[in-house]
């Protein structure tokens, strides 16, 4: 895995190689409203059963044929809105102009300004269940970044997988309208990164843990990205202060393993160095190959930093299981096809948020 931080080049990595994937990820937590959100734009939807079938058939198996967007909102740590929409190639566009890049999928867009290192995300969605979403958010870096003066870490392994942590700590402002309930975000805390790979995840990773937590007392940000290659777990973590000074973390202890409904076993407690203890105690989203958490953090050195953040676990091998595809298709909408009965029913669609 090639890892970098604060790279102003947030532009598309892929040239459209077969079986490749790419996504732009953003999240926020707003203590005022109790709203948490995760937004992901895909160039090559690596979780798509349709894309996987194209890879198996070796027919039209290039990422630009499978653009998608997923939006997950949680209110008071419970699912509140969910969409996973995949489009045809002609319904997506990518442009680079005047220090900006823009990726548009349907009526949803992501714009990154390389000069100001700021991100704007807009969404306009009407789901088959008749749920509606209007979203307009701005992400501005809360960390000072001065080119040429920072000791910015990187991990270069000449891997076919890349992770760029573009905005580790952002101030998020804007408005979200869910089914005519309006939320005004003014002081939400956010995060943004960019991932890409030239091969399916399970060809490289056996396990993947990721998370970010903003520490209130010290105004630091903790980001960790741990993954297993051939079952050997590698810990990568960083503490970043408000001036952009990095302190690396290279040791982690993974304990309290539990097997879930879908058969994979993951650690539910992680200690990073001798300072941070993370508990994956609130599962807000789950599926046949992943779980997402509102994790709790204890700072063993500075107790005042006790807080919550967002974390995820992925078990890539199950992404390619046929039984998993059937479950994914209960929630994923191929907008170029007629929606099935579960997607049309508010009751059944919401039930999948809790089950999967």
ABEGO torsion letter per residue (X at the ends): XBBBBGBABABBABAGBBGBBBBBBBBBBBAAAGBBBBBBBBBGBAABAAAAAAAAAGBGBBAAABBBBBBBBBBGGBBABBBBBBBBAAABBBBBBGGBBBBBBEABBBBBBAAAGBBBBBBBBBBAAGBBBBBBBBBBBABBBBBGABBBBBBBAGBABBBBBABABBBBBEBBBBGGBBBBBAABBBBBBBBBBABBAAAABABBBBBBBBBAAAGBBBBBBBBBBGGBBBBBBBBBBAAGBBBBBABBBBBGBBBBAAGBBBBABBBBEAABBBBBABBABBBAABBBBBBBBBBAABAAABBBBBBBBBBAAAAABAAAAAAAAAABBBAABBBBAAAABAAAAAAAAAAX
